[in-house]
Amino acid sequence: MDERKQELLRGLPKIDEMLSMIEREQRCMDVMRDIVKDACRVVVDEIRGDILAEDGVSHLPTLEQAVERAVGIVENYRVYRLRRVINATGVILHTNLGRAPLCKEAIERVTAVAGCYSNLEYDLDKGRRGLRYDSVKKLLCAISGAEEAVVVNNNAAAVMLVLNTLAQRKEVIVSRGELIEIGGEFRIPEVMEKSGAVLKEVGTTNRTRLADYEKAIGPETGLILKVHTSNFRIVGFTESSDRGTLVELGKRHHLPVVEDLGSGCFIELDRYNLEREPTVRDSLQAGVDVVTFSGDKLLGGPQAGIILGKRELLEKIAKNPLNRALRIDKMTLAALEGTLVNYLHPEKAVEGIPVLRALTEPVALVRKRAVRLANMLKRDFGRKADIFLVDGFSMAGGGSLPDRGIQTVLVGITSASVSAAELERRLRRREPAVIVRVAEERILMDLRTLRDDDLPELKRAIGEVLD
Ligand SMILES: *Cc1c(COP(=O)(O)O)cnc(C)c1O
């Protein structure tokens, strides 16, 4: 090592000196000393790294500068990382943006039980231990027509638990056209392997016939699995067996039929000019023994995995020790109960649950909001930027309704002085962040995922980033 570097290393700030300066100036007083000390150590390590690097720095920061950096690290711990974001992307169920915003009742229920004791596992009538899921079980069965319900952490956990209970060391027959991957970490074949079930693929990617299933059935078969191919469609020369046919087949061979619905939809979306997603009722009425779906996709509730179906099978699933490891907490339960109450009347659900409202809102109303926003922006920033309306499509997201966008209206902005990429970046890094689309050198804000009460904040945001 050259002498210059050695000399710089000898001059590194001392952690104790940094600490005494911080204490003398009475900074970081509300944080325990060990944390402050660790921050100082991080800074010293960074400076050492800078010196030792190939094209190392030629001079040291002052003690004051080093202290500022350490204080910065400590203060940063108090900045909440999980915060509100304004979703102007038009993707209604955006997994990166937290999927479903909760409805009013769900938030009320969480607030009502989060800060106090609750009867989570206590039967108030009988004065003894009660069951955690009683509150949502009755609702789930009432709105779906199922005999029994179990709720776990998410749908991936639900699939795992069902397969582990009903098909450990047995074969699970599934069509090659349904061996899907959802967002990187959920792959049906991998989840199966972890559950202890053995995958038995049948048919081909585009065609799987009843005979393919039938041929695969043997003494090792545990169940027949149908998976909703949430985020893609195979089009053209295709064939698959509908659930009614599979139910028949299951009955004949005394095998349970399980369906992973992905997005648990209770609303007949074709009534709202959308493509029909199979509803939970469709599946159960067809005779499927067990269905699983997410709580935070089209259901519009908290993250959860919901398992519904025949009592005999659900009782086995509930008794699996794995169920204990996957159980949900009181806040999720409270939010789920608040969400499900809306479904006692489907029209109330469509009005009250944010994702359903966004999905079904007539485009004329979206346009009205777009006009309002555009006018607000033009009035104040019309000289700095071009502000215009664009017709386009929103996406359901979350693996629902993949092939058809939903008609929408967007507000586009271009500025002569700031590039679209830079506008996008500035909007993303302000507080609260606004996430927009960028296309053809303009930013686009989709009014379908925005609400009336977002508009004033959006106006503030645009004002800031155009400067
Ligand atoms: C989304 C999805 C899952 C995973 O659900 P999570 O609740 O995100 O765990 C599993 N299966 C299908 C078909 C899905 O669409």
The ligand as an ORCA input file, in Angstrom:
! r2SCAN-3c Opt
* xyz 0 1
  C     -52.276    -14.967     -7.238
  C     -52.380    -16.428     -7.339
  C     -51.786    -17.262     -6.370
  C     -50.998    -16.695     -5.233
  O     -51.829    -16.031     -4.334
  P     -51.220    -15.148     -3.133
  O     -52.416    -14.747     -2.349
  O     -50.506    -14.018     -3.771
  O     -50.317    -16.052     -2.374
  C     -51.922    -18.616     -6.508
  N     -52.628    -19.167     -7.539
  C     -53.208    -18.392     -8.489
  C     -53.956    -19.072     -9.611
  C     -53.111    -17.005     -8.415
  O     -53.691    -16.239     -9.345
*
